[in-house]
Amino acid sequence: MRVETKLFLYLFVFFVPVVLMYGFWSKWEEPIGVTALILTALLFALTGFYLWMTGKKLPLRPEDNAAGEIEDAEGNYGYFVASSWTPLWLAGSGAIMFAGLAIGWWLFIIGAVFAIVAVCLWVFESFSGEYSI
């Protein structure tokens, strides 16, 4: 977890001067932006601290070893479908649904029907044998 810890702590270190620059640029008259940037910096500090404390309790992962080899990572990373057109149909139905919010509910309902079909196809596209559709 060293990489993640460093990432979040570096972002905290980045946002501290950003808060100061923004404050001086706005002459400290705009409190919302300064507050949002302070909260952003504190969020990165909190996450980095959590990852640091958790990383101390866990053993090193293969990703944390600079001299590690690819073979060090064991186990299955999951099953991924080689190629699929279903996410394209799902994105298209989502676009129809969002257009339906501006045009009319009738178009939203048509897009929702296409989205339901696309989600079902996406969920079941890698099943084969007895459980295939």
GIQUIRA-V949709 format. One record per residue. PHI is phi as a letter, one per 20 degrees, with the letter a starting at -180 (NA if undefined). Layout:
BEGIN
PHI / PHI
END
This chain:
BEGIN
NA / f / f / f / f / f / g / f / f / f / f / f / f / f / f / f / f / f / f / f / f / f / f / f / f / e / l / l / e / d / f / f / f / f / f / f / f / f / f / f / f / f / f / f / f / f / f / f / f / f / f / f / f / f / f / f / e / d / f / f / e / f / f / e / e / f / e / f / d / f / f / f / e / d / n / e / e / p / d / c / f / f / b / b / e / f / f / f / f / f / f / f / f / f / f / f / f / f / f / f / f / e / e / r / f / f / f / f / f / f / f / f / f / f / f / f / f / f / f / f / f / f / f / e / f / e / f / b / m / f / e / f / e
END
